Amino acid sequence: MEFLPPEDAPKGADGQLCFYSRVRLAWYYRPSDVSDRPVTDSRLLLAAIYSEVCDIHQLRAKCYVVHRDKISDLSGWKKQFEIIQATDCRNLPDNIRNTLTSRYEYVVAEKEVIPDLTDILRLCDTCQVWCPSADSVQCDRCKRFFHMRCVQPPLAAKPSRGYGWTCAPCSKRHEEEVDSREVRPAVPAIPKKTNAPAARGRGRPRKDRTQAEKEEKLPIKHFRLWPFRYFGLYPEDLIFPRTAIRLGPKFQANVPAEQETDPELSDQDERGGDNTVDVLSAINILTESEVEACKAQITSEKKLRASVDWLTEVIHRFSVAALAARPLTSVNMKSPMRLEKWKRHETRYIDKEWSVDEIAAFEDAIAAHGAELRAVRDEVPTRSIYEVVRFYGHWKCSKLGEQNLSILEHGQPPKAPVKQYKSVEEAAAGQRVGPSDDEGSVIGHPLRAATCGACRTRESKTWWKAPKGLSTSILCDTCGTNWRKYADLNNGPLGKVLKCKQCQFRVHAGACGAIVDPESVDSWVCDLCRNEETQEAALNPDCLLCPRERKGLTKKPPQGSVAPESFLHARKPTEGQGWTHVLCSVFIPELTFTDASRLRCVEGISSLSRHRWTTKCSLCGEIEGAVIRCSDCSKEYHASCAWRHGHRFGFEIQPVKSSRRETTITTTFKGESGCMNAIISCKEHDHSKRDIYGICETNEGGETALQVYCRAYKQALVSQAHGLLRKARRLDPLLLNNIRLETLPHHADANAPDPECYRCHTHYSPAFYPVKRLTDGVFACHTCHFLEKDQTMVEDLGMVTT
C-alpha cells in the first residue's frame, strides 16, 4: 500500500531522504487459510479490509491482484461475499453513489445484497426520496415503491412471505373492475426486471478479450489506500465469514415425551436432569472471605495460585462442595486428576511439569521451525499437540515478562549502531545503509552433494530452506522462489516442475523430456508408471548401461528399486524395448534419440565400443555396464555411480574457430555461443573457474541446458532412413571390422575384397569360417557353416530328417 520510514527517522529534510525500512501491506487470504474446503486454483485470493505494517525485508516478491470481472477466461466459483465494481451500484442515493464511484473501485457485500444494489434506483412514489429495501414496500400491481411510513395508514410490518401488497389507487381500481363484472383475460405474470449480473458459469457471457485488456489498463481508484469498500448488511467494516447458528429442528434432537424404561438403564440418572450436569462454577453462592480463607489453606505457592488451570479447578471443587453441603475445608488439591461425567477416564486438569530436556528440545524446535507447532511437536514426541500449544503460550508470555522485567530494572537496551536512515551527506554520496536482506531463509553453505527437494537439481547459485515433508531440507533458487511466491512445489509457473500422479516423482519437465499442457499438469504420469498400463517396453526397468543386480551382493540397491526421490528414477525406453537412465543416455556421446525433444527411444546401445563395456568402474568396482571418462582426469565410471557419489554433471560451451564453424554444430545458451559439451567431473576437482551449466538451468525462454544440448547433438537422422536401416548401418562397420580382424588369415592383404560365402554368395555375416575341405580362400557364412555342420552330424548318426 505504501512505504514508510523507520520509527526513529528524524523530521524535516533529513526524514525525507531516509531509507524506507517499513511497508504497509494489505492482506489477502488464500481460501485454505479461512476454510477447510479444497480449492484447485492456487491463484485464487480473498480480499480482507485489513492492513499491517511490516519490515521491508519481509517482502518476498511482487504480484498483481486482478478482479475476476477483468479476466476474460476465468470460470465462476461460489463464495459468501461478492465483489462488484462501484459503477454497477445503481440503487443508491446520488450523493452516496457519487462518493462510492469517486473513492473506490470495488464494493464488497453479501450475495443477497448484490441484486438490491445493482437494481434500478428505487424512489418513494410519495416523497420522491430513496427508499431502501429494509423500510420500503413494493406494490404488486404497479411495481412502485413506497416508504412504509408514507403509506396511509402507515404499515407496521411487511406482508408475510407468499402474500402481496397493493397501494390504494391500485386497490380502488381493482374493486371497480370487480364491481363492473367485466371479464378480463388472464394477464401473464411479468418477471421482475433486475440489472444484477448473472452468476459466472451459469449463462453469464464471458467478456471480450479486447474489452478485458482495455479494462485492465484503466487506473484503479483508491481512498485512503483502499480500492474497495464494504457495503453490506452489517455496520462494521468487516467481511469475514459468519457462521450460522445451530438452533432449530435441523440440529436438535426431538425426544418423545414418554420413553419405555430399559432395565439395563434403570440405575442411570435421567438424561437432561440436574444430576447429569457437571457444575463448572457456583462461586456466586460463596462469600469472598470464605474463598480467600480456603485458598490460603490449600497452597502458599505464588506461581500455582496465579495459574488459570489451577484456579479453575479450585473453583470447581469449591462449587461441588458447596452444592453438596460439605465444609469448604474438605477441599483437597493434592490429586492432579479430575473425572468429568462425560469422560470415561480421569484426566489431568493441569499439565505435567516440563523437564529440562523437553524444554531444550522445544526451544531448538522453535528456533528451527518458528511458530509451526505441529513441526515442533514432532521434535518433542513425549508431549501431545495440545500440551505443546499451551506450553507455547506460557513460554512466549514468560519471555515477554523477562524482557519487560529487564527493561524495568535496566531501562531500554541501546539501539543497534546500524543507522536506519540516510543523512543528507550520505544521500548525496549515494550510500545505502540499513540491515541486510537476509531473512534467515537463505542457506549459505549447503552440503557438497546438495539436492533440491522439489526438482532434484544439484546446481544452484542460491539455496533456500525447504518446508517440512520433502526428501531434503533445501530448495534451489527457482523452486525456492516459486514456493515463496506461489506456495506451490509441483507447478510453480506451469510446466516447470512436474509430479507423477502415481509414484509422486518430481522432476523438471525439461530434464525428462516431458511436454505437458497446462490443463493436464496435475494428471501427468512418468514413463515407468505409464508403461505398467501400456506395456510398450519391458516390465523390468533395469538400466541396460548400468551393472545388473546379482544375487548375494548387497553393495548397492537394485536398479529397479530406485525410489522416486532420486533423479535416477527418470528413465527412457530403448529401440530394443529396454530401459536406460536419462543421465546415461544423455552423457554417453554415441547414443541418440528418435525424438530428442521428448527424449524418446534411445538408439545406439548395440554400437558402443568394446572399451566401454570391458572397463572396470572406479566407483563400484564392477566390470559390467558402459562407463564414461571424467572430463578432468583419467578415471572412468558409470554415470549412475557418479550421480550417487555427488559428481558434477553439466554442460560447457567452448568457442569454435572461424575455420571450423562450417563443420561444427554450434548452439547458443544464455547469450554464449559455441560447441556445447556434456561433461561429468569428479567432485574433488575445482569447478569454480569454469562456466558449467547445470542440467535444470534455464535460459530466457525457459528451456533447460539439457534440452538445448539434446536438440542440437542427440537427435537421430530420422529423415534419412527408418529405424531398422539406421541400426543396420551402425552395425555394418562393426561387423566388417570383426571379419577383417578375426576371421581372415594373417597373411591376407588388408586391401583384399570382402569375403563371400561359397554357398549363398553373401558378403554380410557376423563371422566367416574357412572351408578346409576346399581350397584356401574359400569361406562359409555363419548360417551356411552351421547348416553344413548339422547335416554332417545327422549323416554320421544315421538319422533321417525331413
RARADA-V150382 format. One record per backbone hydrogen bond with DSSP energy under -1.0 kcal/mol. CO is the residue of the C=O (numbers start at 1). NH is the residue of the N-H. E is the energy in kcal/mol with one decimal. If there is no record, write none. Layout:
CO|NH|E / CO|NH|E
//
This chain:
2|24|-2.9 / 4|22|-2.0 / 6|9|-1.5 / 12|16|-1.3 / 15|18|-1.0 / 21|56|-2.7 / 22|4|-2.7 / 23|54|-2.8 / 24|2|-1.0 / 25|52|-1.9 / 27|48|-1.3 / 29|46|-3.0 / 30|33|-1.9 / 31|35|-1.3 / 41|44|-1.1 / 46|29|-2.9 / 48|50|-2.2 / 50|27|-2.5 / 52|25|-2.8 / 54|23|-2.5 / 55|58|-1.8 / 56|59|-1.4 / 67|70|-1.6 / 68|71|-1.4 / 80|111|-1.2 / 82|109|-2.1 / 84|107|-2.9 / 85|88|-1.7 / 86|89|-1.3 / 90|92|-2.1 / 93|97|-2.8 / 94|98|-2.6 / 95|99|-1.8 / 96|100|-2.5 / 97|101|-2.6 / 98|102|-1.7 / 99|103|-1.8 / 100|104|-2.8 / 105|86|-1.9 / 106|229|-1.2 / 107|84|-2.3 / 108|231|-3.5 / 109|82|-3.0 / 110|114|-1.1 / 113|117|-2.2 / 114|118|-2.4 / 117|90|-2.1 / 117|91|-2.3 / 122|131|-1.6 / 124|128|-2.0 / 129|124|-2.6 / 135|148|-1.9 / 137|146|-2.3 / 139|143|-1.1 / 144|139|-2.7 / 145|125|-2.6 / 146|137|-2.4 / 148|155|-2.1 / 160|163|-2.0 / 165|140|-2.9 / 167|171|-2.3 / 168|172|-2.6 / 169|173|-2.4 / 170|174|-2.2 / 171|175|-2.2 / 172|176|-2.2 / 173|177|-2.0 / 174|178|-2.2 / 175|179|-2.6 / 176|180|-2.1 / 177|182|-1.2 / 178|181|-1.1 / 199|202|-1.9 / 208|212|-2.5 / 209|213|-2.5 / 210|214|-1.9 / 211|215|-2.2 / 212|216|-2.0 / 215|218|-1.1 / 223|226|-1.3 / 226|223|-2.3 / 227|105|-2.0 / 227|106|-2.1 / 229|108|-2.5 / 236|238|-1.8 / 248|251|-1.2 / 248|252|-2.0 / 262|265|-1.1 / 270|273|-1.6 / 274|277|-1.0 / 282|285|-1.7 / 283|286|-1.3 / 287|291|-2.0 / 288|292|-2.4 / 289|293|-2.1 / 290|294|-2.1 / 291|295|-2.3 / 292|296|-1.9 / 293|297|-1.3 / 294|298|-1.7 / 295|299|-1.7 / 301|305|-1.9 / 304|307|-1.3 / 307|311|-2.2 / 308|312|-2.4 / 309|313|-1.9 / 310|314|-2.2 / 311|315|-2.5 / 312|316|-1.9 / 313|317|-2.5 / 314|318|-2.6 / 315|319|-2.4 / 316|320|-2.3 / 317|321|-2.2 / 318|322|-2.5 / 319|323|-2.4 / 320|324|-1.6 / 321|326|-2.9 / 322|325|-1.1 / 327|330|-1.5 / 328|331|-1.4 / 336|349|-1.9 / 338|347|-2.9 / 340|343|-1.5 / 347|338|-2.5 / 355|359|-2.1 / 356|360|-2.2 / 357|361|-2.5 / 358|362|-2.3 / 359|363|-2.6 / 360|364|-2.2 / 361|365|-2.1 / 362|366|-2.3 / 363|367|-2.0 / 364|368|-1.5 / 365|369|-3.3 / 366|370|-1.9 / 369|372|-1.1 / 371|373|-1.7 / 372|376|-1.8 / 373|377|-2.4 / 374|378|-1.1 / 380|383|-1.6 / 384|388|-2.1 / 385|389|-2.2 / 386|390|-2.2 / 387|391|-2.7 / 388|392|-2.2 / 389|393|-1.6 / 390|394|-2.0 / 391|395|-3.2 / 392|396|-2.5 / 393|397|-2.1 / 394|398|-2.4 / 395|399|-2.0 / 396|400|-2.2 / 397|401|-2.5 / 398|402|-2.3 / 399|403|-2.1 / 400|404|-2.6 / 401|405|-2.5 / 402|406|-2.3 / 403|407|-2.2 / 404|408|-2.3 / 405|409|-2.0 / 406|410|-3.0 / 407|411|-1.9 / 423|427|-2.4 / 424|428|-2.0 / 425|429|-2.0 / 426|431|-2.1 / 441|465|-2.2 / 447|450|-1.2 / 452|456|-1.0 / 457|452|-2.5 / 463|443|-2.8 / 464|475|-2.5 / 473|466|-2.2 / 474|453|-2.4 / 475|464|-2.8 / 476|480|-2.8 / 477|481|-2.0 / 478|482|-2.3 / 479|483|-2.4 / 480|484|-1.9 / 481|485|-1.8 / 482|486|-3.2 / 483|487|-1.4 / 493|496|-1.9 / 496|509|-1.8 / 498|507|-1.9 / 500|504|-1.1 / 505|500|-2.4 / 507|498|-3.1 / 508|511|-1.0 / 509|514|-2.2 / 521|524|-1.3 / 524|501|-2.4 / 526|530|-2.2 / 527|531|-2.1 / 530|533|-1.1 / 530|534|-2.4 / 531|535|-2.4 / 543|546|-1.0 / 545|626|-1.5 / 550|553|-1.5 / 558|561|-1.1 / 559|562|-1.1 / 563|566|-1.8 / 566|569|-1.5 / 567|570|-1.8 / 570|582|-2.0 / 572|580|-2.1 / 573|602|-2.2 / 574|577|-1.5 / 577|538|-2.5 / 578|574|-1.7 / 579|544|-2.3 / 580|572|-2.7 / 581|585|-2.3 / 582|586|-1.9 / 583|587|-2.4 / 588|591|-1.4 / 592|603|-2.8 / 593|716|-2.7 / 595|600|-2.0 / 600|594|-1.3 / 600|595|-1.5 / 601|594|-1.8 / 602|575|-2.0 / 603|592|-2.0 / 605|608|-1.4 / 610|614|-1.7 / 612|627|-1.2 / 617|621|-1.3 / 622|617|-2.0 / 628|637|-2.2 / 635|630|-2.8 / 636|618|-2.4 / 637|628|-2.6 / 638|642|-2.1 / 639|643|-1.8 / 640|644|-2.1 / 641|645|-1.8 / 642|647|-2.6 / 643|646|-1.2 / 648|681|-2.4 / 650|679|-2.3 / 651|693|-3.0 / 652|677|-2.9 / 654|675|-2.7 / 657|660|-1.2 / 667|674|-2.0 / 669|672|-1.7 / 672|669|-2.4 / 674|667|-2.6 / 675|654|-2.6 / 677|652|-2.5 / 679|650|-1.8 / 680|631|-2.2 / 681|648|-2.5 / 682|685|-1.3 / 687|690|-1.1 / 690|692|-1.2 / 693|651|-2.0 / 695|706|-1.4 / 697|705|-1.7 / 699|702|-1.5 / 703|699|-1.9 / 704|708|-2.1 / 705|709|-2.3 / 706|710|-2.4 / 707|711|-2.4 / 708|712|-1.4 / 709|713|-2.5 / 710|714|-1.7 / 714|593|-3.0 / 716|718|-2.1 / 722|726|-2.1 / 723|727|-2.0 / 724|728|-2.1 / 725|729|-2.2 / 726|730|-1.6 / 727|731|-1.6 / 728|732|-1.8 / 731|735|-2.6 / 732|736|-2.5 / 733|737|-2.2 / 734|738|-2.3 / 735|739|-2.2 / 736|740|-2.1 / 737|741|-2.2 / 738|742|-2.3 / 739|744|-1.4 / 745|748|-1.3 / 749|752|-1.6 / 757|761|-1.1 / 762|757|-1.9 / 769|780|-2.5 / 775|778|-1.0 / 778|771|-2.3 / 779|758|-2.1 / 780|769|-2.7 / 781|785|-2.3 / 782|786|-1.6 / 783|787|-2.0 / 784|788|-2.2 / 785|789|-1.8 / 786|790|-2.4 / 787|791|-2.1 / 788|792|-1.9 / 789|793|-1.8 / 790|794|-2.0 / 791|795|-2.0 / 792|796|-2.0 / 793|797|-1.7 / 794|799|-2.1
//
